[in-house]
Amino acid sequence: MSDTHAIDSLVQILSKLPALGPRSARRAVLYLLKKKTTHMASLIEALQDVYEHVQPCPICGNMDSQSPCHICADPRRDDTQLCVVQDVSDLWALERAHIYKGRYHVLGGVLSALDGIGPDELNLSALLGKVKEQKVKEVILALPATLDGQTTAHYIAELLSETGARVSGLSRGVPVGGELDYLDDGTLQMAFKTRQTIQE
Amino acid sequence: MSDTHAIDSLVQILSKLPALGPRSARRAVLYLLKKKTTHMASLIEALQDVYEHVQPCPICGNMDSQSPCHICADPRRDDTQLCVVQDVSDLWALERAHIYKGRYHVLGGVLSALDGIGPDELNLSALLGKVKEQKVKEVILALPATLDGQTTAHYIAELLSETGARVSGLSRGVPVGGELDYLDDGTLQMAFKTRQTIQE
């Protein structure tokens, strides 16, 4: 179908997005073609807006249309807490949960021997500099509970040991709404070992 | 997060696409932001190309950047066969299978009492006109094997009975690679009833 070049190349580009394959990309394109003046026009506009204005924050690594980002620019956020995350999506997840009012630092990955990601590939020297120069009292490592994530957490804890800041990590346990029966052994062991007294 | 307006509205628009929810839309946006100059730029370009050039073919209803579409414009296609499909996606599926060299007619839906789609909502009078005026010898109804699809097929067969053209439908049976054990009863009954002699 060489004549349908415009549609084909759009399908091909869309199907490279995570969560979309060739079939769902075709469905998306047909959906857009049916809603051309409404949905498709606003999608092009929104993409162009993001393309032109959104960039990584030079301070924390968040993606935002203002620079520094709205979190780094907010004077009400707590300068004494710094939360280290693997990726911008984790930062967004924490913001959606409305539980944290400190600052962030996006690593851009975790240490991984398999993927060849060493300390130099991550945004680590800037982290050490921040904690040293600023009045950071606690560094919260909100890293994935995987082997690589925990290796990275230990590496960072070691790196920051000279600064005197408290280094903490998220607790492990049974997810809210989780059935014990479906839980993996590692999580169950960890949840049992770190069990909490229930206050009456 | 009112300051991240650009990202939020892109996520919102993307999450309305079929096959994408809010979470996968966010992942897609982050992916695009990481590949801004390559992937995101070409996505915007491809979308704009489709937006400006692709439109429904006035003859068959296919979506294409040329008008009439490349199938209707192709002199090598067989004018004596006309394949009726529910939607453009079905036309594309048949084209991908490389089994048919005739012309198409896209209905834009099937009759549905529940959804309030009657004969006037479908592209039916044009179909009757085409079969009458042109040298169509066979109308192949490649409609879904659902109740609504089959109601529509019978309605069209009735509508075209005066034209003298042969009206056929796709056969029902066991899908290639299908296990009998997992098949629904209706398909199994139909496949048994319409069993074929195996040539030696």
HADDOCK unambig.tbl for C-alpha pairs under 7 A between the chains (distance, minus, plus):
assign (segid A and resid 3 and name CA) (segid B and resid 70 and name CA) 6.19 0.50 0.50
assign (segid A and resid 4 and name CA) (segid B and resid 64 and name CA) 5.75 0.50 0.50
assign (segid A and resid 4 and name CA) (segid B and resid 65 and name CA) 6.25 0.50 0.50
assign (segid A and resid 6 and name CA) (segid B and resid 46 and name CA) 6.64 0.50 0.50
assign (segid A and resid 6 and name CA) (segid B and resid 49 and name CA) 6.18 0.50 0.50
assign (segid A and resid 6 and name CA) (segid B and resid 50 and name CA) 5.49 0.50 0.50
assign (segid A and resid 6 and name CA) (segid B and resid 65 and name CA) 6.76 0.50 0.50
assign (segid A and resid 7 and name CA) (segid B and resid 50 and name CA) 6.17 0.50 0.50
assign (segid A and resid 9 and name CA) (segid B and resid 46 and name CA) 6.66 0.50 0.50
assign (segid A and resid 10 and name CA) (segid B and resid 43 and name CA) 6.84 0.50 0.50
assign (segid A and resid 10 and name CA) (segid B and resid 46 and name CA) 5.20 0.50 0.50
assign (segid A and resid 10 and name CA) (segid B and resid 47 and name CA) 6.38 0.50 0.50
assign (segid A and resid 13 and name CA) (segid B and resid 43 and name CA) 6.22 0.50 0.50
assign (segid A and resid 17 and name CA) (segid B and resid 28 and name CA) 5.83 0.50 0.50
assign (segid A and resid 18 and name CA) (segid B and resid 27 and name CA) 6.93 0.50 0.50
assign (segid A and resid 18 and name CA) (segid B and resid 28 and name CA) 5.89 0.50 0.50
assign (segid A and resid 19 and name CA) (segid B and resid 24 and name CA) 6.14 0.50 0.50
assign (segid A and resid 24 and name CA) (segid B and resid 19 and name CA) 6.17 0.50 0.50
assign (segid A and resid 27 and name CA) (segid B and resid 18 and name CA) 6.94 0.50 0.50
assign (segid A and resid 28 and name CA) (segid B and resid 17 and name CA) 5.84 0.50 0.50
assign (segid A and resid 28 and name CA) (segid B and resid 18 and name CA) 5.90 0.50 0.50
assign (segid A and resid 36 and name CA) (segid B and resid 51 and name CA) 6.93 0.50 0.50
assign (segid A and resid 43 and name CA) (segid B and resid 10 and name CA) 6.85 0.50 0.50
assign (segid A and resid 43 and name CA) (segid B and resid 13 and name CA) 6.22 0.50 0.50
assign (segid A and resid 44 and name CA) (segid B and resid 44 and name CA) 6.35 0.50 0.50
assign (segid A and resid 44 and name CA) (segid B and resid 47 and name CA) 6.79 0.50 0.50
assign (segid A and resid 46 and name CA) (segid B and resid 6 and name CA) 6.67 0.50 0.50
assign (segid A and resid 46 and name CA) (segid B and resid 9 and name CA) 6.66 0.50 0.50
assign (segid A and resid 46 and name CA) (segid B and resid 10 and name CA) 5.18 0.50 0.50
assign (segid A and resid 47 and name CA) (segid B and resid 10 and name CA) 6.38 0.50 0.50
assign (segid A and resid 47 and name CA) (segid B and resid 44 and name CA) 6.79 0.50 0.50
assign (segid A and resid 49 and name CA) (segid B and resid 6 and name CA) 6.18 0.50 0.50
assign (segid A and resid 50 and name CA) (segid B and resid 6 and name CA) 5.50 0.50 0.50
assign (segid A and resid 50 and name CA) (segid B and resid 7 and name CA) 6.17 0.50 0.50
assign (segid A and resid 51 and name CA) (segid B and resid 36 and name CA) 6.93 0.50 0.50
assign (segid A and resid 64 and name CA) (segid B and resid 4 and name CA) 5.77 0.50 0.50
assign (segid A and resid 65 and name CA) (segid B and resid 4 and name CA) 6.22 0.50 0.50
assign (segid A and resid 65 and name CA) (segid B and resid 6 and name CA) 6.79 0.50 0.50
assign (segid A and resid 70 and name CA) (segid B and resid 3 and name CA) 6.30 0.50 0.50
